[in-house]
Amino acid sequence: MLLVEHKIDLVMTLSDRVIVMDGGRVVASGSPDDVRREPAVIEAYLGRRRERKGVA
């Protein structure tokens, strides 16, 4: 079955394998737990982490 969905909680509950795309390209694939921790997936959903000037 193929599921195209943007609600990540639903996808993680229903799937045993996940492929995440961003901007038309695959950024991660694997088990829901592995994909959830993938930095490229986090960035795709939450955006880039911005570091404040002078703060590491």
C-alpha positions as CSV (number, residue, x, y, z in Angstrom):
1,M,0.0,0.0,0.0
2,L,1.2,3.5,-0.8
3,L,0.2,6.3,1.5
4,V,0.9,10.0,0.7
5,E,0.3,12.0,3.8
6,H,1.7,15.1,5.6
7,K,0.5,14.2,9.1
8,I,3.7,12.6,10.4
9,D,2.1,11.0,13.5
10,L,-0.4,9.2,11.3
11,V,2.3,8.0,8.9
12,M,4.5,6.8,11.8
13,T,1.6,4.9,13.3
14,L,0.4,3.1,10.1
15,S,3.7,2.4,8.4
16,D,6.5,-0.1,8.7
17,R,8.6,1.6,6.1
18,V,8.7,5.4,5.4
19,I,10.1,7.4,2.5
20,V,10.4,11.1,3.2
21,M,10.7,13.6,0.2
22,D,11.5,17.3,0.3
23,G,11.5,19.4,-2.7
24,G,11.0,16.4,-5.0
25,R,13.9,14.4,-3.7
26,V,14.2,11.6,-1.2
27,V,15.8,12.7,2.0
28,A,15.4,9.6,4.1
29,S,13.9,6.1,4.1
30,G,13.7,3.3,6.6
31,S,11.7,2.4,9.7
32,P,9.5,5.1,11.2
33,D,11.8,5.3,14.2
34,D,15.0,5.7,12.1
35,V,13.4,8.3,9.8
36,R,11.9,10.3,12.7
37,R,15.5,10.9,14.0
38,E,17.0,11.7,10.6
39,P,18.4,15.3,10.6
40,A,17.2,15.9,7.0
41,V,13.7,15.0,8.0
42,I,13.7,17.2,11.0
43,E,15.0,20.1,8.9
44,A,12.3,19.5,6.2
45,Y,9.5,19.6,8.8
46,L,10.8,22.3,11.2
47,G,13.2,24.3,9.0
48,R,16.8,25.0,9.5
49,R,18.1,25.7,12.9
50,R,19.2,29.3,13.2
51,E,22.1,30.0,15.4
52,R,22.1,33.4,17.1
53,K,25.1,35.5,16.7
54,G,27.6,34.8,19.5
55,V,25.7,31.7,20.6
56,A,27.1,28.3,19.7
